Amino acid sequence: MNKDQVKGTLKEAAGKVQETTGKVIGSTEQQLKGIKKKVEGQAQKNAGDMKEIIKDAGKQ
């Protein structure tokens, strides 16, 4: 597991929390910020996954 995978997973989780908080308090702005953060985290995690795939392919 590399830094991008870890950071992406954490950012995705924080986004989910922010989105849920926005729903609870009725703040569309917070919901949208949470969704944005969640998507950014997913993208960062996917980039980390690709790095691992490339790294593993280089070992073969």
Secondary structure as UniProt FT lines:
FT   HELIX           3..25
FT   HELIX           28..59
//
